[in-house]
Amino acid sequence: MSLALMILSRIAKAVITLLLIAVLNFFLIHAAPGDPAKVMAGEAGAADPQFLEQLRSRFGLDQPLHIQFAKYMWNVLHLDLGMSYRQQIPVLTLILQRLPATLLLTLTAFGVSLVMGIALGLAAAARVGKWGDSVITGMALLFYATPLYWVALMAVLLFSVQLEWLPAFGYDSVGAGYTGLAMALDRLKHLILPALTLGLFFMAVYLRMTRSSVLEVSQMDFVKTARAKGVAEGTIRRRHILRNALLPVVTLAGLQAGQLVGGAVLTETVFAWPGIGRLMFDSLAARDYNTLLGVFLVSAAMVILFNIITDIVYRLIDPRIGGASR
């Protein structure tokens, strides 16, 4: 199967998957306890029955569940995610406002974790059985076993409160009025702590996977044959070992790339990062069903997109891989 046909096939499957996810999310959200009208009425300071009925009528909450479901799916097919109960603006507009911040955080964390994980995994494999290997793998185990929110809080206390090197929270300096390069540097400073915090956990996973994969491939017959033929060690490591060892790492990275969005909920909350993860948390507290459904659907789309990109990278690393053409 050509690369173009493979991409078209993945897109067709992605559309069907997203529709099924939309159906599942709708019924799960509406099965949860809580009344959005009562939450909104409480925020407005008026909880009398007449006001509650007005709110339910305004947002269609008084209609039967199957009618609400039919309207929701019709709107989804037309790329309309509805109105936010709490903020009174279209959900799609709200998500698009927050999405760049989340993409900046998650993609930076993903890149950092993948590069550091592969580099440290290769270093550990080259020093297998020595003290350097023990230090690197021990560090990976420490980051893997430590809760994400605890790492975030400790990072704030150390680098922001004690050392005062980096900002503790936010996307940029409020009221600073930076433009151009100064604005980019300011946002970079705010990005360092949340991106490293989110990336350290996944870095540990890629490190251990790279190490074990490199050691496994190094013992295979085609590597021994290349050495017996007198091929240079650098060529063997680059063309034979590394190329084949990276395939399971790419698979794992593609599967876990979507999990970064889930990890971003905690990270964005701790660091007050204005992304869709924090939007999801706030919407859950406010019982803002439409916003929650929109965030879930966009998050699912991001996971599927990452998996499609993984298949493309698979094909580029080794065109012989049959998994990219299934």
C-alpha positions in Angstrom: 0.0 0.0 0.0 1.3 3.4 -0.9 1.9 6.1 1.7 -1.0 8.2 0.3 -3.5 5.3 0.4 -2.3 4.4 3.9 -3.0 7.9 5.1 -6.4 8.0 3.5 -7.3 4.6 5.1 -6.2 5.9 8.5 -8.3 9.1 8.1 -11.4 7.1 7.2 -10.9 4.9 10.3 -10.3 8.0 12.4 -13.6 9.6 11.4 -15.5 6.4 12.4 -13.6 6.2 15.7 -14.3 9.8 16.6 -18.0 9.3 16.0 -18.1 6.3 18.2 -16.1 8.2 20.9 -18.6 11.1 20.6 -21.5 8.7 21.3 -19.7 7.0 24.2 -18.7 10.3 25.8 -22.2 11.8 25.5 -23.8 9.0 27.5 -21.0 8.8 30.0 -21.1 12.5 30.7 -24.9 12.6 31.1 -24.8 9.5 33.4 -22.6 11.4 35.9 -24.4 13.0 38.9 -25.0 16.7 39.0 -27.2 19.3 37.4 -25.6 22.0 35.3 -28.6 24.3 35.8 -28.3 24.1 39.6 -24.5 25.0 39.3 -25.2 27.9 37.1 -28.1 29.1 39.3 -25.9 28.9 42.3 -23.2 31.0 40.6 -25.9 33.6 39.7 -27.2 33.6 43.3 -30.7 32.5 42.4 -31.8 28.9 42.7 -35.6 29.2 42.7 -37.5 26.6 40.5 -38.6 29.1 37.9 -35.1 30.3 37.2 -33.9 26.7 37.1 -36.5 25.9 34.4 -35.5 28.9 32.4 -31.9 27.8 32.4 -32.8 24.2 31.4 -35.0 25.5 28.6 -32.4 27.9 27.4 -29.7 25.2 27.0 -32.0 22.4 26.0 -31.6 20.5 29.3 -35.3 20.0 29.7 -35.6 17.9 26.5 -35.5 14.1 26.6 -32.1 12.5 26.5 -32.5 11.0 23.0 -33.5 14.4 21.6 -30.4 16.0 23.2 -28.3 13.1 21.8 -29.7 13.5 18.2 -29.0 17.3 18.3 -25.5 16.8 19.7 -24.5 14.3 17.0 -26.0 16.5 14.2 -24.0 19.4 15.5 -20.8 17.3 15.7 -21.2 16.2 12.1 -21.3 19.9 11.2 -18.3 20.7 13.4 -20.5 22.5 15.9 -19.6 21.6 19.6 -22.4 23.8 21.1 -22.3 26.6 23.6 -20.5 26.6 26.9 -23.0 26.8 29.7 -20.7 28.7 31.9 -18.8 31.1 29.6 -21.6 31.7 27.1 -19.4 31.4 24.0 -19.1 28.6 21.4 -17.2 25.6 22.7 -15.1 25.3 19.6 -14.0 29.0 20.0 -13.1 28.3 23.6 -11.0 25.2 22.7 -9.3 27.0 19.8 -8.3 29.7 22.2 -6.7 27.2 24.7 -5.4 24.7 22.2 -2.2 26.5 21.2 -1.0 26.6 24.8 -1.6 22.9 25.2 0.0 22.0 21.9 3.1 24.1 22.9 3.3 22.3 26.3 2.7 18.8 25.1 4.8 18.9 22.0 7.7 20.4 23.8 7.4 17.8 26.6 7.1 15.0 24.0 10.2 16.2 22.1 12.2 16.6 25.3 11.2 13.2 26.7 11.8 11.4 23.4 15.2 12.9 22.7 16.4 12.6 26.3 15.0 9.1 26.7 16.7 7.7 23.5 20.0 9.5 24.3 20.1 8.2 27.9 18.9 4.8 26.8 21.8 4.5 24.3 24.2 5.7 26.9 23.0 3.1 29.4 23.1 0.3 26.8 26.7 1.2 26.0 27.6 0.9 29.7 25.6 -2.2 30.5 26.7 -3.8 33.8 28.8 -0.7 34.8 28.1 2.0 37.4 27.0 4.4 34.7 24.2 2.0 33.6 23.0 1.7 37.2 22.9 5.5 37.7 20.9 6.1 34.5 18.4 3.3 35.1 18.0 4.2 38.7 17.3 7.8 37.8 14.7 6.5 35.3 13.0 4.4 37.9 12.9 7.4 40.3 11.1 9.6 37.8 8.8 6.8 36.7 7.7 6.1 40.3 7.3 9.7 41.4 3.8 11.2 41.1 3.6 13.9 38.5 1.9 16.5 40.7 4.5 16.0 43.4 7.3 16.6 40.9 5.5 19.7 39.7 5.1 21.1 43.3 8.7 20.4 44.2 9.9 22.0 41.0 8.0 25.2 41.9 9.4 25.2 45.4 13.0 24.7 44.3 13.4 26.6 41.0 10.8 29.4 41.6 10.5 29.9 45.4 14.0 29.0 46.6 16.3 29.8 43.7 14.0 32.3 41.9 15.3 31.1 38.5 12.0 30.5 36.7 8.4 31.7 36.9 6.1 29.6 39.1 3.0 29.8 37.1 1.3 31.2 34.0 1.8 31.4 30.3 3.6 34.8 30.3 4.2 37.7 32.5 1.0 39.5 33.1 1.1 43.2 32.3 4.7 43.1 31.1 3.8 44.1 27.6 6.6 42.2 25.9 6.7 41.9 22.1 8.8 40.1 19.6 11.9 38.3 20.9 11.3 39.5 24.5 7.8 37.9 24.5 9.2 34.6 23.1 11.9 34.5 25.8 9.4 35.2 28.5 7.1 32.4 27.3 10.1 30.1 27.1 10.9 30.8 30.7 7.3 30.0 31.7 7.4 26.8 29.6 10.5 25.2 31.0 9.1 24.0 34.3 5.8 22.5 33.1 7.4 20.9 30.0 10.2 19.3 32.0 7.8 18.1 34.7 5.5 16.5 32.1 8.4 15.1 30.1 10.4 13.4 32.8 7.9 10.6 33.4 7.8 9.7 29.7 11.5 10.2 29.4 12.0 7.4 31.9 9.7 5.1 29.8 11.6 5.7 26.6 14.9 5.4 28.3 14.2 1.9 29.6 12.6 0.8 26.3 15.6 2.1 24.3 18.1 0.4 26.5 16.3 -3.0 26.4 15.7 -2.8 22.7 19.3 -1.9 21.9 20.6 -4.8 24.0 18.1 -7.2 22.4 19.0 -6.2 18.8 22.7 -6.3 19.6 22.5 -10.1 20.2 20.6 -10.9 16.9 22.2 -12.9 14.2 22.3 -10.2 11.5 24.4 -8.0 13.8 26.8 -10.9 14.5 27.0 -11.5 10.8 27.8 -7.9 10.1 30.6 -8.0 12.7 32.0 -11.2 11.2 32.1 -9.5 7.8 34.3 -6.8 9.2 31.7 -3.9 9.0 32.8 -0.9 11.0 31.3 -0.8 14.5 29.9 2.7 14.0 28.1 1.5 10.9 26.7 -1.5 12.7 25.4 0.7 15.6 23.9 3.2 13.2 22.4 1.1 10.4 21.7 -2.2 12.0 21.2 -1.8 15.8 19.8 1.7 16.2 17.5 1.6 13.2 15.9 -1.6 14.3 15.9 -0.8 18.0 14.0 2.4 17.5 11.0 0.7 16.0 9.4 -0.4 19.4 10.3 3.0 20.8 8.4 4.7 18.0 5.5 2.4 18.6 5.4 3.2 22.3 5.9 7.0 21.7 2.9 7.0 19.3 0.7 5.2 21.8 1.7 7.5 24.7 1.8 10.8 22.8 -2.0 11.1 23.4 -1.5 10.4 27.1 0.5 13.7 27.4 -2.9 15.5 27.1 -4.1 13.6 30.1 -0.9 14.4 32.0 -1.3 18.0 31.0 -4.5 18.3 33.1 -2.4 18.0 36.3 0.5 20.0 35.0 -1.6 22.8 33.7 -3.5 23.0 37.0 -0.4 23.2 39.1 1.3 25.7 36.9 -1.9 27.7 36.0 -1.1 27.0 32.3 -4.1 28.2 30.2 -4.6 25.1 28.1 -7.4 22.6 27.4 -6.3 20.5 30.3 -7.1 23.2 32.8 -10.3 24.0 30.8 -11.3 20.4 31.3 -10.8 20.6 35.0 -12.7 23.8 35.4 -15.6 22.5 33.2 -15.9 19.4 35.3 -16.3 21.4 38.4 -18.9 23.6 36.7 -20.8 20.6 35.1 -20.3 22.3 31.8 -21.3 19.3 29.7 -20.8 20.8 26.3 -17.3 22.0 27.0 -16.3 18.7 28.5 -17.7 16.8 25.5 -15.8 19.2 23.2 -12.5 18.8 25.1 -12.9 15.0 25.1 -13.5 14.9 21.4 -10.6 17.2 20.5 -8.3 15.2 22.8 -9.4 12.0 21.1 -8.7 13.6 17.7 -5.2 14.5 18.9 -4.5 10.9 20.0 -5.7 9.5 16.7 -3.6 12.1 14.9 -0.5 11.1 16.8 -1.1 7.5 15.9 -1.4 8.4 12.2 1.9 10.3 12.5 3.4 7.2 14.2 2.5 5.0 11.2 4.1 7.5 8.8 7.3 7.6 10.9 7.3 3.8 10.9 7.2 3.8 7.1 10.0 6.4 6.9 12.3 4.5 9.3 11.8 1.2 7.6 9.6 0.9 4.5 9.6 -2.9 4.9 7.4 -2.7 8.0 4.1 -4.3 7.2 2.4 -2.7 10.1 2.3 0.6 8.3 0.2 -0.8 5.5 -2.4 -2.8 7.5 
